[in-house]
Amino acid sequence: MTTPLHHPPTTRASWTWLAWLTLLPIVPPLAILSVFGLRQWHNLSRLALALIGFYLSAQVLAALLSPEPLLAIGTALLRSSMVVGLLALGASLGHPVHLHALRWGLTVVYLTALLNGLALQGWDLTQLRLSHPYYTPVALGLAGAVGLWLALAREKGESWRLGLAWRLPLGMLALITALLSGSRGPLITALLGILVLVAYQQQRSHRPLKLAALIFLPAALLVFFGALPQRLQGTALQRLGTLDLTGRDLVWNDAFSVIQAFPWSGTGSLLLGPRLAPPGGSCTWFEALEVRGIGCPALLQQVNNTWVIAHNGALQALGETGLIGTAGLFLLLGGAVVGAVTTARPLTVTLLVGLLFADLTDNVTPVPGPFFSEIFWLTAGWALSNWKLSWRVGFPAAAGWGAAILLITAFPLWTSFVPSGAPPGALHIVGLIAPTQWRSDEPYAAAAQFRAPPGQYRAHLRACRISCVTVTSKPFTVVAGQPSAWQWLIGPLPSPSQVGRGEVKAATEPKGLYRLELRLWPGTSSPWHTRSLASRTWTTEVRVSEGQP
C-alpha cells in the first residue's frame, strides 16, 4: 500500500516554466530565458544567497583582472545572470518531480537522432556514431543518461507502476540513444547515476530493480543475441570498450598554458574557446549539418568559437575565471551537493552527482549550453532552497565539498606529472626541419624524425606566445627493423591576439615572434597519462606579407 504523493500546487507561472522545460531540449537557445528566473530570488534561503553573493563577487573580480576586462565583465554578467536565474527558478518550482516535463522534449530529441541516423546509415545504425542536426554524439549520450534517470526515478511513496506507460518507452529510447551515440563518458555517467538512484531508492524497497530490469532486459537481449556482436569490429560501438581520450590530452595541455598565463583571472567567461580553437579563422560547426552542405552562419562566425571547450570542468573554470572565479564557483557547487545529500531526494542527488562526474572529460555544467547544463542548475537551486544545516555547519561543509570536487575534477593537472613509463633514452627527436622565419599568409611547415620503440604515436605541433594552441597533430607508426619516416606537420599559425594578451594589448607585444613546440605523444592516450613522451622548442619570426594589415 503506497501513501499518496503531495506535490506543491502548480501555479500559472509554474505552467509557463514547465512549458519552457518541455521545449528546452528541442530548442536549446531558449536557455537564455532563464535570466527571467531572477525575479524568483526570494525563494532562495539566506545561506544560498550568501553562497551566490560570494560566487558573483568572485566572477566580477576575476573579470576585472582579465586581459580584456570590459568584455569579460559583460560575459561574466551574462553567465552569472543565467546561473542565478536558474537557481532561483529551481527553488520556485519547489519539487524535482517537475523535471518530468523534460520527457516530451527528450523523446523528440531521441526520435530525431534515430531518424537522422536512418537517413545517413540505413537500418544498420552501428556503423557510425548516432548524430543529430544540432547535438553532438556526446550531447546525445548525456541526453540518454538524463532520460534513463527520469525513467527510473521515483519519489517517496510512489508506486513503481505509476507512469509505466511513459517510463518504459522513454527509458528504452534513452538507452538506445546512449548506446548508439558511442560516447563512453556519458554511458559511464548514466551507469553511475543509475547506481546512485537505485541505492537511494533501494533503502525503501526492492521494486526499483523491477523497473530497471524491464528497461535493460530488452536492450541486453538485442545486444547479446542479435547481429551486433558479429559486426562490432570496426563500428562506432567498438570505441565503448576503450579508454582513449581521443585528443583531449592535447586540448588539456593547451588549456594548461592559458591557466599558466592568467592564473588569477583567466581569460574571462566564455572567452576561453577562441584561444583553444584551431588557428585559421575557421568556424567549428555541427558535422551533421556540414555533410548536408549547411555551413557555419555568418552570425556565429562573429562569435569566434566561444563554444569550443576544454573538455574538463575544472580546466574550463580555471581557464575562464582563474583561481579567483573558480573558488566562487566550486563553493557554490559544494553547497548544491551538500543540499542535495541532506534532502536525500534520489533524482536530485543523481542529477547533481552524475552531471558533475561528466565534467571530468566534458563541459556539462557551464551555461549557456545544451539543456542538461540548465537542468543541473535548476536542480542545484532546489537543493540549495532546502538546506537542513545551520550556517555554522553548512558553510564549512560547502567549502569542503567544493574543494573535494575541484581536486577530483582537476585530475588532468595531477596526471600531467606522472612519468610516461618509457625507458630512459628510448624516445628521441633525432631530426628536425624547422624554419625560423616564415610568411604570415602561408601555413607553417615543419618535419621531424623520431627514434622510438615499435608502436603507434602522434606528432604534435603547437604555437605559443603568452599561451599555446595546437597547430596540427599527425598519427604515425614505428615498425620494428625499419627506419622512422619523416613526419611533415603543416598548419596555419594563430593570430598574435589568440595566443597573446588579447586584442587590446596585442599592439604592445613584440611583432611576429612565436615559440613553436614539437611534442611526441603515444598513439592512444589514457586518463592517467597526460604527459608527452619527448619535446623540442624553437623560435620563429613570422613576417607580415605585403598587402596584409
VEXNULO-604882 format. One line per 5 residues: number of its first residue (from 1); their letters; for each residue x, y, z of C-alpha. Coordinates in nm, 3 decimals. Layout:
! VEXNULO-604882
NUM = a = X:Y:Z; ...
! end
This chain:
! VEXNULO-604882
1 = mttpl = 0.000:0.000:0.000; 0.153:0.330:-0.106; 0.087:0.668:0.051; -0.044:0.948:-0.171; 0.204:1.196:-0.303
6 = hhppt = 0.182:1.561:-0.203; 0.340:1.781:-0.466; 0.334:2.160:-0.449; 0.049:2.329:-0.640; 0.127:2.428:-0.996
11 = trasw = 0.067:2.800:-1.044; 0.018:2.982:-1.372; 0.382:3.092:-1.362; 0.488:2.734:-1.296; 0.296:2.617:-1.602
16 = twlaw = 0.487:2.870:-1.812; 0.819:2.738:-1.688; 0.707:2.377:-1.729; 0.629:2.452:-2.094; 0.977:2.608:-2.118
21 = ltllp = 1.128:2.290:-1.970; 0.940:2.077:-2.223; 1.073:2.278:-2.517; 1.427:2.328:-2.384; 1.578:2.002:-2.522
26 = ivppl = 1.421:2.073:-2.861; 1.518:2.442:-2.879; 1.836:2.489:-2.666; 1.861:2.868:-2.731; 1.553:2.905:-2.508
31 = ailsv = 1.805:2.873:-2.222; 1.862:3.249:-2.241; 1.511:3.298:-2.098; 1.642:3.166:-1.767; 1.752:3.521:-1.678
36 = fglrq = 1.383:3.595:-1.609; 1.408:3.348:-1.323; 1.593:3.621:-1.129; 1.250:3.751:-1.025; 1.215:3.441:-0.806
41 = whnls = 1.530:3.512:-0.599; 1.323:3.546:-0.279; 1.262:3.168:-0.285; 1.629:3.103:-0.204; 1.745:3.055:0.155
46 = rlala = 1.976:3.303:0.329; 2.266:3.061:0.316; 2.206:3.006:-0.056; 2.203:3.382:-0.112; 2.532:3.414:0.078
51 = ligfy = 2.694:3.146:-0.139; 2.558:3.315:-0.451; 2.692:3.650:-0.332; 3.040:3.502:-0.292; 3.012:3.342:-0.636
56 = lsaqv = 2.907:3.669:-0.803; 3.181:3.869:-0.630; 3.445:3.619:-0.743; 3.323:3.627:-1.104; 3.324:4.006:-1.123
61 = laall = 3.666:4.038:-0.957; 3.816:3.781:-1.195; 3.665:3.966:-1.493; 3.814:4.296:-1.377; 4.162:4.139:-1.368
66 = spepl = 4.130:3.958:-1.703; 4.315:4.063:-2.023; 4.000:4.224:-2.168; 3.806:4.345:-1.862; 3.519:4.527:-2.036
71 = laigt = 3.430:4.229:-2.250; 3.487:3.985:-1.961; 3.254:4.179:-1.730; 2.979:4.157:-1.991; 3.018:3.783:-2.042
76 = allrs = 3.051:3.724:-1.665; 2.725:3.910:-1.602; 2.551:3.710:-1.877; 2.660:3.374:-1.739; 2.606:3.473:-1.375
81 = smvvg = 2.258:3.603:-1.453; 2.167:3.272:-1.612; 2.312:3.070:-1.324; 2.134:3.273:-1.053; 1.814:3.279:-1.257
86 = llalg = 1.818:2.901:-1.287; 1.893:2.861:-0.916; 1.602:3.089:-0.826; 1.375:2.916:-1.075; 1.467:2.574:-0.934
91 = aslgh = 1.383:2.698:-0.586; 1.048:2.839:-0.701; 0.938:2.520:-0.878; 0.974:2.357:-0.539; 0.994:1.988:-0.631
96 = pvhlh = 1.216:1.777:-0.858; 0.908:1.596:-0.993; 0.857:1.899:-1.221; 1.159:1.780:-1.419; 0.932:1.511:-1.565
101 = alrwg = 0.826:1.779:-1.813; 1.156:1.709:-1.989; 1.039:1.368:-2.107; 0.845:1.501:-2.405; 1.129:1.715:-2.534
106 = ltvvy = 1.377:1.433:-2.478; 1.157:1.194:-2.675; 1.162:1.434:-2.970; 1.545:1.455:-2.947; 1.580:1.075:-2.940
111 = ltall = 1.347:1.020:-3.234; 1.513:1.298:-3.436; 1.856:1.140:-3.377; 1.732:0.794:-3.475; 1.564:0.926:-3.790
116 = nglal = 1.879:1.120:-3.876; 2.083:0.800:-3.830; 1.844:0.605:-4.053; 1.876:0.870:-4.322; 2.258:0.853:-4.312
121 = qgwdl = 2.319:0.480:-4.250; 2.001:0.291:-4.328; 1.893:0.027:-4.079; 2.249:-0.054:-3.973; 2.287:0.212:-3.704
126 = tqlrl = 2.602:0.057:-3.554; 2.847:0.163:-3.826; 2.862:0.533:-3.739; 2.804:0.720:-3.417; 2.447:0.841:-3.384
131 = shpyy = 2.418:1.206:-3.487; 2.166:1.486:-3.462; 2.121:1.809:-3.660; 2.246:2.020:-3.366; 2.351:1.781:-3.088
136 = tpval = 2.695:1.620:-3.084; 2.725:1.244:-3.012; 2.847:1.327:-2.659; 2.544:1.551:-2.601; 2.318:1.271:-2.727
141 = glaga = 2.483:1.032:-2.483; 2.418:1.272:-2.195; 2.062:1.323:-2.312; 2.023:0.946:-2.298; 2.164:0.942:-1.943
146 = vglwl = 1.918:1.208:-1.824; 1.628:1.020:-1.985; 1.727:0.697:-1.811; 1.740:0.872:-1.474; 1.398:1.030:-1.526
151 = alare = 1.252:0.695:-1.627; 1.390:0.514:-1.321; 1.344:0.784:-1.055; 1.058:0.753:-0.808; 0.961:0.978:-0.522
156 = kgesw = 0.884:0.852:-0.172; 0.555:0.669:-0.162; 0.525:0.649:-0.540; 0.437:0.311:-0.688; 0.686:0.177:-0.940
161 = rlgla = 0.389:0.103:-1.170; 0.286:0.469:-1.173; 0.369:0.624:-1.509; 0.487:0.293:-1.655; 0.327:0.389:-1.987
166 = wrlpl = 0.581:0.671:-2.033; 0.868:0.536:-1.825; 0.925:0.223:-2.034; 0.934:0.386:-2.380; 1.136:0.682:-2.251
171 = gmlal = 1.387:0.454:-2.078; 1.431:0.228:-2.379; 1.469:0.519:-2.623; 1.718:0.681:-2.386; 1.922:0.360:-2.353
176 = itall = 1.929:0.303:-2.731; 2.037:0.664:-2.788; 2.311:0.643:-2.524; 2.450:0.321:-2.671; 2.437:0.425:-3.036
181 = sgsrg = 2.597:0.762:-2.959; 2.921:0.569:-2.899; 3.007:0.809:-2.614; 3.194:0.637:-2.334; 3.187:0.917:-2.079
186 = plita = 2.809:0.968:-2.093; 2.749:0.593:-2.080; 2.964:0.560:-1.767; 2.785:0.866:-1.629; 2.450:0.701:-1.694
191 = llgil = 2.555:0.383:-1.515; 2.694:0.577:-1.218; 2.373:0.776:-1.191; 2.164:0.460:-1.202; 2.372:0.310:-0.919
196 = vlvay = 2.320:0.623:-0.709; 1.949:0.630:-0.792; 1.888:0.262:-0.716; 2.097:0.284:-0.397; 1.880:0.567:-0.263
201 = qqqrs = 1.554:0.403:-0.368; 1.660:0.057:-0.256; 1.663:0.184:0.101; 1.285:0.191:0.080; 1.203:-0.118:-0.128
206 = hrplk = 1.336:-0.363:-0.385; 1.091:-0.252:-0.652; 1.318:-0.007:-0.837; 1.511:-0.309:-0.960; 1.199:-0.437:-1.134
211 = laali = 1.163:-0.120:-1.339; 1.535:-0.122:-1.421; 1.508:-0.483:-1.534; 1.212:-0.400:-1.760; 1.416:-0.132:-1.935
216 = flpaa = 1.753:-0.306:-1.956; 1.648:-0.665:-2.035; 1.519:-0.598:-2.390; 1.830:-0.394:-2.471; 2.055:-0.670:-2.329
221 = llvff = 1.880:-0.929:-2.545; 1.927:-0.708:-2.850; 2.299:-0.665:-2.783; 2.394:-1.019:-2.688; 2.168:-1.227:-2.912
226 = galpq = 2.128:-1.001:-3.214; 2.361:-0.932:-3.500; 2.561:-0.668:-3.312; 2.844:-0.889:-3.175; 2.932:-1.020:-3.521
231 = rlqgt = 2.962:-0.668:-3.665; 3.106:-0.479:-3.368; 3.460:-0.483:-3.508; 3.533:-0.152:-3.676; 3.199:0.009:-3.581
236 = alqrl = 3.122:0.313:-3.372; 3.023:0.094:-3.077; 3.368:-0.063:-3.059; 3.502:0.259:-2.903; 3.281:0.194:-2.597
241 = gtldl = 3.536:-0.065:-2.485; 3.837:0.171:-2.495; 3.971:0.445:-2.266; 4.140:0.653:-2.536; 4.100:1.025:-2.468
246 = tgrdl = 4.061:1.093:-2.844; 4.276:1.405:-2.840; 4.154:1.553:-2.513; 4.509:1.535:-2.375; 4.621:1.785:-2.642
251 = vwnda = 4.334:2.020:-2.557; 4.412:1.989:-2.186; 4.775:2.087:-2.248; 4.664:2.395:-2.442; 4.430:2.481:-2.153
256 = fsviq = 4.722:2.438:-1.908; 4.913:2.706:-2.099; 4.621:2.950:-2.069; 4.593:2.881:-1.696; 4.966:2.944:-1.653
261 = afpws = 4.938:3.270:-1.849; 4.642:3.404:-1.646; 4.641:3.210:-1.317; 4.431:3.451:-1.109; 4.178:3.590:-1.355
266 = gtgsl = 4.160:3.358:-1.654; 4.060:3.492:-1.995; 3.703:3.579:-1.896; 3.376:3.383:-1.902; 3.300:3.243:-2.249
271 = llgpr = 3.638:3.371:-2.375; 3.849:3.055:-2.341; 3.713:2.893:-2.657; 3.876:3.136:-2.904; 4.217:3.054:-2.751
276 = lappg = 4.164:2.678:-2.784; 4.005:2.682:-3.131; 4.211:2.560:-3.428; 4.401:2.852:-3.587; 4.299:2.977:-3.927
281 = gsctw = 3.973:3.152:-3.854; 3.750:2.855:-3.940; 3.418:2.821:-3.762; 3.365:2.496:-3.569; 3.024:2.366:-3.675
286 = feale = 2.794:2.061:-3.645; 2.913:1.768:-3.854; 2.558:1.650:-3.925; 2.484:1.986:-4.090; 2.818:2.013:-4.271
291 = vrgig = 2.765:1.682:-4.453; 2.440:1.829:-4.589; 2.620:2.136:-4.718; 2.498:2.371:-4.442; 2.795:2.580:-4.336
296 = cpall = 2.853:2.794:-4.029; 2.624:3.102:-4.036; 2.792:3.441:-4.065; 2.641:3.549:-3.731; 2.808:3.259:-3.548
301 = qqvnn = 3.138:3.328:-3.723; 3.138:3.665:-3.547; 3.107:3.493:-3.209; 3.452:3.343:-3.276; 3.427:2.988:-3.142
306 = twvia = 3.319:3.074:-2.788; 3.162:2.726:-2.767; 3.496:2.545:-2.807; 3.558:2.380:-2.469; 3.845:2.244:-2.259
311 = hngal = 3.671:1.906:-2.210; 3.712:1.929:-1.833; 3.509:2.128:-1.582; 3.798:2.240:-1.363; 4.023:2.339:-1.654
316 = qalge = 3.736:2.530:-1.814; 3.673:2.723:-1.493; 4.042:2.793:-1.429; 4.099:2.899:-1.789; 3.798:3.132:-1.793
321 = tglig = 3.797:3.281:-1.442; 4.129:3.178:-1.283; 4.172:3.078:-0.922; 3.951:3.366:-0.804; 3.642:3.279:-1.007
326 = taglf = 3.695:2.905:-0.968; 3.690:2.938:-0.588; 3.348:3.105:-0.603; 3.211:2.851:-0.850; 3.319:2.541:-0.661
331 = lllgg = 3.198:2.680:-0.328; 2.855:2.710:-0.491; 2.884:2.359:-0.636; 2.982:2.223:-0.295; 2.681:2.390:-0.139
336 = avvga = 2.450:2.237:-0.401; 2.586:1.886:-0.335; 2.554:1.929:0.043; 2.195:2.047:-0.002; 2.114:1.751:-0.226
341 = vttar = 2.266:1.495:0.012; 2.091:1.636:0.318; 1.749:1.643:0.146; 1.807:1.286:0.019; 1.589:1.316:-0.292
346 = pltvt = 1.709:1.037:-0.526; 1.661:1.228:-0.854; 1.823:1.544:-0.714; 2.133:1.359:-0.592; 2.157:1.159:-0.914
351 = llvgl = 2.139:1.462:-1.144; 2.396:1.663:-0.950; 2.644:1.379:-0.890; 2.603:1.233:-1.239; 2.647:1.559:-1.429
356 = lfadl = 2.942:1.664:-1.210; 3.102:1.330:-1.292; 3.050:1.401:-1.663; 3.253:1.722:-1.613; 3.565:1.505:-1.581
361 = tdnvt = 3.603:1.469:-1.959; 3.349:1.719:-2.094; 3.190:2.051:-2.001; 2.841:1.974:-1.881; 2.766:2.236:-1.614
366 = pvpgp = 2.866:2.574:-1.773; 2.580:2.782:-1.915; 2.467:2.854:-2.175; 2.486:2.506:-2.318; 2.277:2.207:-2.417
371 = ffsei = 1.972:2.158:-2.197; 2.147:1.942:-1.935; 2.358:2.234:-1.809; 2.038:2.427:-1.737; 1.888:2.120:-1.572
376 = fwlta = 2.193:2.095:-1.347; 2.148:2.448:-1.210; 1.771:2.408:-1.178; 1.831:2.102:-0.962; 2.102:2.284:-0.767
381 = gwals = 1.853:2.564:-0.694; 1.604:2.321:-0.549; 1.878:2.160:-0.338; 2.002:2.499:-0.209; 1.649:2.607:-0.117
386 = nwkls = 1.602:2.302:0.106; 1.911:2.320:0.325; 1.875:2.139:0.657; 2.202:2.260:0.807; 2.286:2.572:1.005
391 = wrvgf = 2.523:2.837:0.874; 2.793:2.727:1.117; 2.783:2.372:0.982; 2.668:2.436:0.625; 2.930:2.684:0.506
396 = paaag = 3.234:2.469:0.605; 3.058:2.167:0.455; 3.006:2.354:0.125; 3.370:2.466:0.123; 3.493:2.112:0.196
401 = wgaai = 3.276:1.951:-0.069; 3.367:2.221:-0.318; 3.739:2.165:-0.259; 3.695:1.789:-0.295; 3.503:1.828:-0.623
406 = llita = 3.772:2.064:-0.756; 4.056:1.828:-0.664; 3.883:1.534:-0.833; 3.771:1.723:-1.142; 4.118:1.874:-1.194
411 = fplwt = 4.274:1.527:-1.239; 4.441:1.622:-1.574; 4.662:1.862:-1.377; 4.780:1.584:-1.147; 4.824:1.317:-1.414
416 = sfvps = 5.039:1.553:-1.622; 5.312:1.499:-1.361; 5.300:1.117:-1.392; 5.608:0.988:-1.584; 5.541:0.828:-1.920
421 = gappg = 5.700:0.498:-1.818; 5.917:0.478:-2.130; 6.276:0.352:-2.075; 6.533:0.637:-2.048; 6.683:0.721:-2.386
426 = alhiv = 6.427:0.515:-2.578; 6.241:0.816:-2.720; 6.414:1.096:-2.908; 6.354:1.358:-3.177; 6.655:1.274:-3.394
431 = gliap = 6.582:1.504:-3.688; 6.405:1.837:-3.722; 6.343:2.074:-4.013; 6.203:2.388:-3.854; 6.223:2.725:-4.036
436 = tqwrs = 6.299:3.019:-3.806; 6.138:3.269:-4.044; 5.801:3.241:-4.215; 5.542:3.439:-4.411; 5.214:3.512:-4.232
441 = depya = 4.997:3.427:-4.535; 5.126:3.067:-4.564; 5.066:2.760:-4.344; 5.370:2.679:-4.137; 5.554:2.358:-4.230
446 = aaaqf = 5.798:2.152:-4.021; 5.927:1.798:-4.044; 6.057:1.567:-3.772; 6.210:1.222:-3.743; 6.173:1.023:-3.422
451 = rappg = 6.354:0.733:-3.261; 6.107:0.524:-3.063; 6.018:0.161:-2.990; 5.773:-0.002:-3.235; 5.421:0.120:-3.188
456 = qyrah = 5.174:0.397:-3.265; 5.250:0.761:-3.187; 5.129:1.116:-3.253; 5.343:1.412:-3.358; 5.205:1.736:-3.218
461 = lracr = 5.296:2.090:-3.324; 5.172:2.392:-3.132; 5.244:2.766:-3.138; 5.290:2.983:-2.830; 5.329:3.343:-2.722
466 = iscvt = 5.170:3.403:-2.382; 4.961:3.085:-2.417; 4.969:2.797:-2.666; 4.733:2.644:-2.921; 4.760:2.329:-3.132
471 = vtskp = 4.858:2.393:-3.493; 4.828:2.032:-3.608; 4.883:1.673:-3.497; 4.960:1.364:-3.702; 4.943:0.994:-3.610
476 = ftvva = 5.217:0.762:-3.734; 5.352:0.412:-3.674; 5.706:0.296:-3.599; 5.774:-0.051:-3.741; 6.042:-0.275:-3.591
481 = gqpsa = 6.354:-0.306:-3.808; 6.265:-0.011:-4.030; 6.398:0.347:-4.011; 6.148:0.600:-3.888; 5.997:0.810:-4.167
486 = wqwli = 5.997:1.189:-4.164; 5.667:1.330:-4.039; 5.552:1.653:-4.201; 5.341:1.886:-3.987; 5.162:2.164:-4.175
491 = gplps = 4.907:2.410:-4.040; 4.822:2.781:-4.007; 4.977:2.975:-3.720; 4.744:3.158:-3.478; 4.699:3.533:-3.476
496 = psqvg = 4.901:3.725:-3.215; 4.583:3.804:-3.018; 4.477:3.436:-2.999; 4.787:3.334:-2.803; 4.879:3.678:-2.667
501 = rgevk = 4.719:3.909:-2.413; 4.412:3.984:-2.622; 4.316:4.233:-2.890; 4.365:4.539:-2.670; 4.724:4.459:-2.566
506 = aatep = 4.836:4.291:-2.890; 4.976:4.619:-3.022; 5.220:4.648:-2.731; 5.367:4.297:-2.775; 5.668:4.202:-2.993
511 = kglyr = 5.555:4.157:-3.352; 5.580:3.821:-3.522; 5.773:3.618:-3.261; 5.634:3.273:-3.186; 5.763:2.988:-2.975
516 = lelrl = 5.692:2.659:-3.151; 5.680:2.329:-2.968; 5.707:1.983:-3.122; 5.588:1.703:-2.895; 5.573:1.326:-2.925
521 = wpgts = 5.268:1.153:-2.774; 5.151:0.790:-2.753; 4.914:0.690:-3.033; 4.636:0.631:-2.781; 4.615:0.822:-2.455
526 = spwht = 4.471:0.722:-2.119; 4.327:0.940:-1.840; 4.619:0.860:-1.608; 4.894:0.952:-1.859; 4.859:1.305:-1.995
531 = rslas = 5.227:1.389:-2.038; 5.420:1.398:-2.366; 5.700:1.148:-2.431; 5.952:1.395:-2.582; 5.958:1.759:-2.693
536 = rtwtt = 6.162:2.021:-2.878; 6.118:2.400:-2.877; 6.238:2.678:-3.113; 6.152:3.039:-3.201; 6.014:3.155:-3.535
541 = evrvs = 5.972:3.507:-3.668; 5.657:3.548:-3.877; 5.674:3.834:-4.123; 5.365:4.014:-4.242; 5.331:3.985:-4.620
546 = egqp = 5.285:4.288:-4.842; 4.924:4.389:-4.873; 4.828:4.241:-4.534; 4.723:4.470:-4.248
! end
